[in-house]
């Protein structure tokens, strides 16, 4: 949640609240945008699936 909040607060545009010398323009560049587009949701889905399987097996 901290990474999401900092990313939103330092992104150039209407949500820019935290002003710093280095705005994160690179987040919108092609290779880095793939991380937040695919890797983060995939990680969340995999965590939920693992917890679901553990619960079904009676381990949790």
Secondary structure, DSSP 8 states (H G I E B T S, - for coil): -HHHHHHHHHSSSTT--S--SS--GGGGSHHHHHIIIIIHHHHHHHHHHHHHHHHHHT--
